[in-house]
Amino acid sequence: MTDLAKNEILLGVTGGIAAYKSAMLCSELVKLQASVTVIMTQNAQHFIAPLTFSTLTSKKVYTDMWASQDIHNARHISLTDRADLTIIAPATANIIGKMANGICDDLLSTTLCSLKNNILVAPAMNQRMWANAAVQRNIQYLLEMGCHIIGPETGRLACGDQGPGRMAEPQDILNRVLEILQNKTR
């Protein structure tokens, strides 16, 4: 496995049951010596605690655009300055819609709007949501904007349904990260 020691990864975690997979992905990135900074939405915190990611990364987890800061900076801009790659996992229909339409109403969506680098999106949602025409239009638009998409996978969903909507497995996302970063350096 490749060493990611010179890479800064920005990991955006949104509100879905697949957020536990994001912790596994974060752990694997750190094992490969990547520097990982995590931004969590308010809804993500209903599924997994910021403490989990803080412990895995040994870094502050960002959850609020309006939290006080020791030094003045535009957090949504400064978080993107060093990032070689941004991963959104899980990517809910909500964040996908915000990304495709430039909606900036929390730290993660505002940060995504200011990015200039590679973005890897790992959708996770109910199969009916995934099949929704608006979600598919938004995914197509993200592809046209240059985002990378991985998944979703087909299988048993949290609600018990079977179908497409499961977030890609952490190892598959990690393999895609390595592929994207290798192509970036060429």
Backbone bond lengths (Angstrom), bond angles and torsions (degrees), N, CA, C in turn:
res aa  C-N    CA-C-N  psi(-1)  N-CA   C-N-CA  omega(-1)  CA-C   N-CA-C  phi
1 M - - - 1.452 - - 1.525 108.77 -
2 T 1.300 116.28 142.29 1.456 123.37 -177.98 1.524 111.84 -72.16
3 D 1.315 115.68 148.24 1.459 123.04 176.14 1.525 108.46 -85.77
4 L 1.336 116.89 131.60 1.461 121.53 -179.98 1.526 112.36 -106.70
5 A 1.325 117.03 23.63 1.467 121.82 -172.19 1.522 114.36 -56.29
6 K 1.292 119.13 -27.95 1.463 120.36 -177.28 1.525 112.16 -98.83
7 N 1.328 116.44 15.21 1.459 119.70 -175.44 1.517 111.97 -115.27
8 E 1.323 114.28 136.41 1.467 122.72 174.88 1.519 107.26 -104.44
9 I 1.323 116.03 121.92 1.452 122.42 -179.75 1.522 108.67 -111.58
10 L 1.304 116.21 131.30 1.454 122.34 173.07 1.521 106.20 -103.32
11 L 1.333 116.78 120.78 1.462 122.32 -177.21 1.521 109.30 -111.31
12 G 1.317 116.42 116.18 1.461 121.83 176.78 1.515 109.16 -99.38
13 V 1.326 116.29 124.98 1.462 121.88 -177.92 1.523 108.32 -115.41
14 T 1.334 116.66 123.92 1.459 121.47 -179.61 1.524 110.57 -110.48
15 G 1.322 115.74 177.44 1.457 122.15 -170.21 1.508 115.37 -82.27
16 G 1.309 116.00 88.39 1.452 122.03 174.90 1.515 109.23 -151.63
17 I 1.314 115.94 157.57 1.458 120.90 -178.40 1.530 111.37 -59.25
18 A 1.321 117.35 -25.40 1.471 120.91 -179.85 1.520 112.69 -71.06
19 A 1.327 118.29 -0.37 1.470 120.66 178.75 1.528 111.56 -57.82
20 Y 1.338 117.64 -27.57 1.468 118.64 177.52 1.526 110.81 -63.65
21 K 1.333 117.28 -31.97 1.468 120.14 176.99 1.526 110.78 -67.38
22 S 1.330 116.12 -29.85 1.462 120.04 178.51 1.517 111.05 -65.62
23 A 1.333 116.68 -34.64 1.467 119.93 175.63 1.523 110.15 -65.30
24 M 1.323 116.92 -39.96 1.471 120.01 177.32 1.524 110.50 -64.87
25 L 1.335 117.34 -41.61 1.463 121.60 177.24 1.517 110.59 -62.52
26 C 1.312 116.75 -44.96 1.463 121.79 178.71 1.525 110.60 -57.37
27 S 1.313 116.11 -45.60 1.464 121.00 179.34 1.528 111.22 -59.83
28 E 1.312 116.85 -43.14 1.470 120.73 179.91 1.526 111.42 -66.48
29 L 1.320 117.49 -39.19 1.467 120.49 177.12 1.521 110.75 -62.64
30 V 1.324 116.57 -43.29 1.468 121.06 179.40 1.529 110.39 -65.14
31 K 1.328 117.78 -38.55 1.472 120.76 177.53 1.524 111.15 -59.29
32 L 1.340 115.68 -32.18 1.468 120.31 178.25 1.526 111.71 -87.31
33 Q 1.328 116.06 11.82 1.458 125.23 174.42 1.518 114.55 71.22
34 A 1.336 117.40 20.42 1.465 119.76 172.91 1.519 108.24 -72.73
35 S 1.307 115.68 148.27 1.454 121.22 170.97 1.525 105.80 -89.54
36 V 1.329 117.16 119.62 1.461 121.54 -174.81 1.524 109.80 -116.49
37 T 1.320 115.46 126.18 1.454 122.45 173.12 1.518 107.14 -112.43
38 V 1.335 116.26 132.78 1.464 121.20 -174.63 1.527 110.70 -112.74
39 I 1.335 114.71 133.60 1.461 122.80 169.36 1.522 106.21 -115.83
40 M 1.325 116.59 127.35 1.460 121.43 178.38 1.529 109.88 -116.56
41 T 1.324 115.74 140.39 1.452 119.11 172.58 1.528 108.85 -78.69
42 Q 1.314 115.23 165.22 1.461 120.23 177.17 1.527 110.23 -59.48
43 N 1.338 117.03 -41.15 1.462 120.09 -179.80 1.520 112.15 -67.34
44 A 1.319 118.11 -32.39 1.471 120.33 177.57 1.520 110.82 -60.41
45 Q 1.322 116.23 -34.47 1.458 120.72 -177.46 1.531 112.73 -68.76
46 H 1.320 118.16 -10.94 1.465 121.44 173.27 1.532 110.67 -77.11
47 F 1.327 116.79 -20.57 1.462 121.50 -176.66 1.525 113.48 -103.93
48 I 1.331 116.68 -30.74 1.464 121.01 -177.77 1.535 108.09 -153.63
49 A 1.313 116.06 144.69 1.466 120.37 -175.26 1.529 111.69 -85.52
50 P 1.329 116.72 146.22 1.462 120.41 174.26 1.528 112.15 -56.19
51 L 1.324 117.23 -30.94 1.463 121.15 179.37 1.520 111.67 -57.05
52 T 1.323 117.81 -34.31 1.467 121.09 178.06 1.525 110.36 -58.57
53 F 1.335 115.89 -49.67 1.467 119.98 -177.88 1.528 111.67 -72.58
54 S 1.301 117.03 -35.28 1.463 120.74 177.04 1.525 110.31 -62.06
55 T 1.309 116.17 -41.43 1.467 120.68 178.82 1.527 110.66 -66.16
56 L 1.330 116.85 -42.16 1.468 120.65 -178.75 1.524 112.60 -67.94
57 T 1.335 117.35 -36.59 1.467 120.82 -174.24 1.520 113.79 -98.81
58 S 1.326 116.62 -14.90 1.470 122.00 -172.14 1.524 111.23 58.32
59 K 1.332 115.90 32.46 1.461 122.17 -179.59 1.521 110.42 -136.36
60 K 1.306 115.25 161.93 1.455 121.77 174.03 1.524 109.05 -63.53
61 V 1.322 116.29 141.40 1.461 122.63 173.21 1.525 107.33 -102.08
62 Y 1.319 117.03 131.90 1.451 122.03 -177.04 1.528 109.94 -94.86
63 T 1.334 115.43 126.97 1.460 120.66 -176.15 1.524 112.92 -129.80
64 D 1.312 117.89 -12.32 1.463 120.29 -171.23 1.523 110.26 -145.19
65 M 1.305 115.14 126.17 1.462 119.37 -179.97 1.524 111.41 -70.40
66 W 1.308 118.02 -20.20 1.447 121.18 -172.17 1.513 113.33 -106.31
67 A 1.329 118.47 4.78 1.464 120.46 178.43 1.528 109.44 -63.45
68 S 1.315 116.44 147.87 1.464 119.59 -179.89 1.522 110.23 -64.72
69 Q 1.311 114.63 152.48 1.460 121.09 -178.68 1.515 109.33 -127.32
70 D 1.333 115.66 150.12 1.459 119.92 177.28 1.521 111.24 -71.28
71 I 1.313 116.42 -35.57 1.460 120.43 177.15 1.519 108.02 -125.67
72 H 1.306 116.75 153.45 1.452 119.78 -179.50 1.524 109.81 -79.15
73 N 1.309 115.36 126.16 1.457 120.77 169.43 1.523 107.33 -158.39
74 A 1.279 116.02 158.74 1.455 120.25 175.75 1.528 105.65 -84.97
75 R 1.324 115.37 96.38 1.464 121.10 -171.58 1.524 112.28 -51.75
76 H 1.328 117.84 -44.86 1.459 119.88 -176.95 1.525 112.14 -63.91
77 I 1.306 117.43 -23.44 1.462 120.86 176.05 1.526 109.92 -89.48
78 S 1.318 116.67 -46.41 1.462 120.07 -175.07 1.524 112.73 -63.34
79 L 1.327 118.03 -29.88 1.466 119.89 179.42 1.524 112.12 -68.70
80 T 1.305 116.87 -21.59 1.469 120.11 -178.47 1.526 113.12 -92.65
81 D 1.317 117.26 -13.31 1.469 120.64 -173.16 1.518 113.95 -57.00
82 R 1.303 117.83 -40.79 1.470 120.93 -175.43 1.520 113.87 -99.95
83 A 1.320 118.15 -9.96 1.463 121.24 -172.19 1.526 112.13 -66.60
84 D 1.329 114.82 128.27 1.462 121.25 172.85 1.522 110.85 -86.09
85 L 1.333 115.12 -27.88 1.462 121.28 -178.50 1.521 108.15 -154.92
86 T 1.318 115.66 141.08 1.460 121.89 174.07 1.514 107.75 -114.55
87 I 1.332 115.49 131.91 1.464 121.94 178.38 1.521 107.43 -116.11
88 I 1.323 116.66 130.81 1.463 121.44 173.25 1.523 106.12 -110.10
89 A 1.332 115.65 109.15 1.462 121.06 -175.66 1.524 109.66 -151.85
90 P 1.295 119.09 118.23 1.459 126.54 -5.93 1.532 110.83 -74.22
91 A 1.319 114.52 151.14 1.463 120.88 175.05 1.527 107.20 -104.70
92 T 1.316 115.39 106.08 1.459 120.98 179.19 1.526 110.17 -76.87
93 A 1.327 115.70 166.90 1.463 120.27 174.69 1.528 110.12 -58.00
94 N 1.321 116.42 -33.82 1.459 122.07 179.84 1.529 111.43 -61.40
95 I 1.326 118.13 -53.17 1.470 119.95 -177.21 1.523 110.94 -70.17
96 I 1.326 117.20 -33.10 1.465 120.56 177.05 1.525 109.43 -62.60
97 G 1.327 116.96 -43.23 1.464 121.25 177.50 1.518 112.01 -64.35
98 K 1.321 116.51 -41.71 1.466 120.00 177.85 1.524 110.95 -62.97
99 M 1.325 116.97 -44.24 1.465 120.18 -179.73 1.523 111.03 -61.83
100 A 1.326 116.35 -45.81 1.464 120.76 -175.80 1.523 112.40 -68.10
101 N 1.320 116.20 -25.12 1.465 119.61 -174.06 1.518 114.02 -114.56
102 G 1.330 117.98 8.16 1.454 121.38 175.88 1.514 114.24 67.83
103 I 1.317 117.52 28.61 1.465 121.05 178.92 1.522 109.16 -82.99
104 C 1.306 116.15 127.34 1.463 122.73 -175.42 1.521 108.96 -125.52
105 D 1.332 117.55 88.95 1.455 119.17 -177.18 1.525 114.09 -126.53
106 D 1.317 116.73 9.81 1.465 121.78 173.25 1.530 107.62 -155.08
107 L 1.316 117.01 177.11 1.471 119.50 -176.02 1.526 112.04 -61.13
108 L 1.333 117.75 -45.14 1.464 119.09 -176.77 1.522 111.44 -65.65
109 S 1.318 118.44 -49.35 1.470 119.67 -177.67 1.531 111.35 -64.56
110 T 1.311 117.39 -35.55 1.466 120.94 178.00 1.528 110.52 -68.90
111 T 1.311 116.28 -40.73 1.464 120.66 177.32 1.522 110.59 -62.64
112 L 1.321 116.69 -44.49 1.471 120.49 -179.41 1.520 111.51 -61.25
113 C 1.312 116.99 -34.11 1.463 120.72 -179.76 1.528 111.58 -69.85
114 S 1.331 117.22 -21.23 1.465 120.50 -177.73 1.529 113.04 -97.23
115 L 1.322 117.19 1.46 1.468 120.29 -175.79 1.516 113.40 -74.28
116 K 1.329 114.00 145.28 1.457 120.96 173.24 1.535 110.81 -117.70
117 N 1.335 116.36 -6.11 1.467 119.12 -173.28 1.519 112.10 -102.18
118 N 1.321 115.06 -172.94 1.463 122.70 179.25 1.519 111.85 -64.24
119 I 1.329 116.00 139.47 1.458 122.14 175.78 1.522 107.87 -126.55
120 L 1.332 116.00 129.39 1.458 122.91 175.60 1.523 107.47 -112.13
121 V 1.313 116.58 122.51 1.461 123.42 -175.82 1.526 108.74 -110.32
122 A 1.346 116.19 126.62 1.469 122.03 178.86 1.532 108.31 -116.27
123 P 1.344 117.33 89.06 1.456 120.66 -177.56 1.527 112.92 -61.21
124 A 1.334 114.65 146.97 1.468 121.82 174.92 1.523 107.72 -153.35
125 M 1.328 116.11 119.23 1.467 120.93 -179.55 1.519 109.31 -171.21
126 N 1.314 116.50 173.85 1.457 121.54 175.90 1.523 109.45 -63.07
127 Q 1.323 115.86 148.96 1.465 120.63 -177.65 1.529 113.33 -58.79
128 R 1.339 117.40 -34.71 1.468 119.21 178.78 1.517 110.57 -69.36
129 M 1.329 116.79 -35.88 1.458 119.96 176.03 1.527 109.78 -66.18
130 W 1.331 116.83 -44.46 1.462 120.90 179.86 1.531 110.82 -59.43
131 A 1.341 117.61 -37.71 1.464 121.85 -178.29 1.526 112.79 -78.77
132 N 1.314 118.92 -10.44 1.455 122.80 -178.44 1.527 110.10 -57.99
133 A 1.325 115.98 135.07 1.467 120.94 -177.01 1.533 112.27 -58.57
134 A 1.325 117.54 -37.25 1.463 120.09 -179.89 1.529 110.93 -67.38
135 V 1.323 117.01 -40.73 1.472 120.40 178.62 1.527 109.42 -64.22
136 Q 1.318 117.51 -44.46 1.463 120.81 179.82 1.528 111.33 -64.11
137 R 1.323 116.45 -38.79 1.482 120.19 176.30 1.528 109.74 -63.21
138 N 1.333 116.96 -42.88 1.461 120.95 179.76 1.523 111.47 -64.84
139 I 1.330 117.23 -40.65 1.471 120.83 176.99 1.522 109.86 -61.79
140 Q 1.329 116.99 -44.70 1.464 120.73 179.31 1.529 110.55 -60.77
141 Y 1.313 116.04 -40.29 1.459 120.04 179.55 1.527 110.90 -66.52
142 L 1.341 117.56 -40.85 1.465 120.11 176.91 1.524 110.99 -61.08
143 L 1.328 117.50 -40.16 1.469 120.81 176.25 1.527 110.44 -61.40
144 E 1.317 116.65 -43.59 1.466 120.74 178.88 1.526 111.46 -64.27
145 M 1.329 116.75 -30.08 1.468 121.69 178.10 1.529 111.85 -77.45
146 G 1.333 117.38 -7.56 1.462 120.82 178.34 1.514 115.04 100.15
147 C 1.325 117.39 5.75 1.467 119.45 176.37 1.527 109.83 -70.89
148 H 1.305 115.83 150.92 1.456 122.53 172.53 1.526 107.06 -96.47
149 I 1.333 116.82 139.10 1.461 121.73 179.27 1.523 107.87 -120.94
150 I 1.335 116.38 135.13 1.457 121.10 173.57 1.522 108.42 -127.42
151 G 1.323 115.04 122.31 1.456 120.61 -178.92 1.514 110.56 85.97
152 P 1.316 115.13 -167.80 1.457 127.09 7.11 1.526 111.45 -82.22
153 E 1.324 114.00 165.53 1.451 121.04 176.95 1.520 110.23 -90.85
154 T 1.319 115.32 160.56 1.458 121.63 177.25 1.519 108.69 -98.56
155 G 1.322 116.37 138.06 1.458 120.99 178.87 1.509 110.67 165.81
156 R 1.316 115.51 -161.31 1.465 120.71 179.12 1.521 109.01 -75.02
157 L 1.324 115.02 129.38 1.457 121.60 179.65 1.521 109.38 -97.40
158 A 1.310 116.63 165.07 1.470 121.91 -176.75 1.522 112.29 -56.01
159 C 1.325 117.25 -33.49 1.462 121.10 -178.62 1.522 112.75 -78.78
160 G 1.337 117.15 -5.77 1.457 121.67 -179.23 1.516 113.11 100.64
161 D 1.333 118.06 -14.70 1.464 121.32 177.14 1.524 109.86 -66.57
162 Q 1.314 115.50 160.25 1.462 122.58 172.97 1.518 107.31 -112.86
163 G 1.329 116.59 137.34 1.451 119.66 176.87 1.507 112.01 153.56
164 P 1.325 116.79 -175.21 1.461 120.35 178.64 1.526 110.42 -72.55
165 G 1.324 116.25 138.50 1.452 120.55 178.37 1.514 113.44 154.36
166 R 1.343 116.79 -14.77 1.466 120.31 179.16 1.526 110.02 -71.67
167 M 1.318 116.24 135.49 1.459 119.70 175.66 1.524 109.17 -62.55
168 A 1.315 116.46 142.68 1.466 121.34 176.32 1.527 109.29 -55.24
169 E 1.300 116.23 151.94 1.462 121.10 179.89 1.532 110.10 -68.55
170 P 1.328 116.84 147.26 1.469 120.42 -178.64 1.531 113.76 -52.17
171 Q 1.317 118.05 -40.45 1.469 119.90 -179.46 1.523 111.23 -65.09
172 D 1.336 117.28 -38.11 1.463 120.49 177.54 1.529 111.14 -66.41
173 I 1.333 116.25 -40.05 1.465 120.03 176.81 1.523 109.58 -64.34
174 L 1.326 116.83 -43.70 1.466 121.02 178.83 1.524 110.82 -59.52
175 N 1.322 117.83 -43.48 1.467 120.95 177.85 1.527 111.02 -60.82
176 R 1.332 116.83 -39.19 1.460 120.60 178.82 1.527 110.68 -68.53
177 V 1.338 117.12 -38.14 1.465 121.90 175.87 1.525 109.73 -57.56
178 L 1.315 116.31 -48.42 1.464 120.75 -179.64 1.530 111.10 -60.93
179 E 1.312 116.63 -41.41 1.462 121.45 178.58 1.536 111.04 -62.87
180 I 1.322 116.38 -46.48 1.470 120.63 -179.63 1.520 111.00 -62.80
181 L 1.328 117.12 -45.51 1.468 120.65 -178.03 1.528 111.31 -68.55
182 Q 1.322 118.26 -35.59 1.463 120.31 177.14 1.518 110.30 -65.99
183 N 1.327 117.78 -40.79 1.470 121.22 179.40 1.523 110.92 -69.46
184 K 1.328 117.48 -28.50 1.473 121.84 179.28 1.528 111.26 -67.63
185 T 1.335 117.04 -34.40 1.450 120.69 -176.85 1.524 113.42 -84.14
186 R 1.292 117.10 -7.38 1.467 120.31 -179.63 1.503 112.25 -80.25
